[in-house]
């Protein structure tokens, strides 16, 4: 490949980046489910309550809660409780960049 933006890593560099590669793999796996991807798109770079996520995504609260738990367990989301409301946000800036790129590639008008 002659693309100057393509960076090839040798074996030792790959080993040093193992943690980053693992995080990328977890993020991509979690985002591969359509409902979880939709949740992440609703969140974007904002902190959003579970109720608002449910309203925007359009499925049951229990279904949303199950998917939010998966995203949180994978280290993609962070949560905060305020009284009786739970708020979520994307916890990793790199995951936000992936979401933005996917929105640009798949959701923009050509």
N, C-alpha and C positions, 0 to 999 in steps of 0.2 A: 504494500500500500504506500502510495506516495503522498498521501494527505499530511500536510505539515501539522495539523491539529491532533493527529493520532500519536499517542505516546506509548511506546512499547516498554514494558518493565521486565527487567531480568529476574531470575529466580530469587536472588537475595532481596531485591526491592519488593517483590511480591510477598515474601515471607514477612518483611517489615510492615507491610500494609495489611496483613492478615485481619486485624481487628476492623479496619475500614471495609474490607471486602465482606466480612461477616455481617456488618451492619447493613451494607448495601443489599446483600442477599435477603436479610430479614425484611428490610423495607420493601423490596420488590415482591417478595412472596406475600406480604400482608396487603400490598396494594393490588395484587392480581385478582382479588375478589371484587366484582363490580360494586357491591354495596359498600365495601370498605373504601374503595377508590372514590365513590360518591361522597362518603363521609369526609374523607381527606380534602376533597375539592370544596366542600361546604366550609370546612375549617379554614383552609388557606393559611394565612398568617395571623388569624384572629383567635381569641379565646371565645368559645361558644358553649352555651349551656346544652345539656342533654335535650331539654324540651325544644330548643331552637333547632337542634340537629334533626330531631324527629319530624318537626314541621317542614323542614327543608328537604329531607330525604324522602319522606312519605311512606314510612312503614311503622310497625309497632315499636313502642318503647323497649319492650323486652328484646326484640330482634336487634335494635340499635345497640342496646346495652351489651349484648353478647359480642357484637363486632367491636365495640369500643374496648371491651376487656381484652380481646385478642390484640388489638393495636397497642394497647397500653402494655400488655405482657411482652410484646415484641420490642418494646423500647421506642416505639414510634410516637406515642402520645404521652403527655403529662396531664394529670388531673388535679383539680383544686376544688375543695368543698367549701361552700359559703352558705351557712344555715342549712336549708333543705334542698339546695341546688348544687349540682356538680357541673363544673366547667372543664372543658378539654381544650388542649391546644397541641399543635405539632411541636414536639420537643427537640427536633434536630433540624438545623438549618439546611443541611444537605437534602433531607427528605422534602423540604419545602421547594428546593430547586428542582427536584425530580417532578413534583406535582406541577410546578409552573411550566416546565418543559413539555410535559404530557398535555397540559391544557393548550399550549401554543401549537403543538403538532396535531393534536386530534380535535380540538374544539374551535380553532380559529377559522374564520371564513377565508376562502382562497380567492 
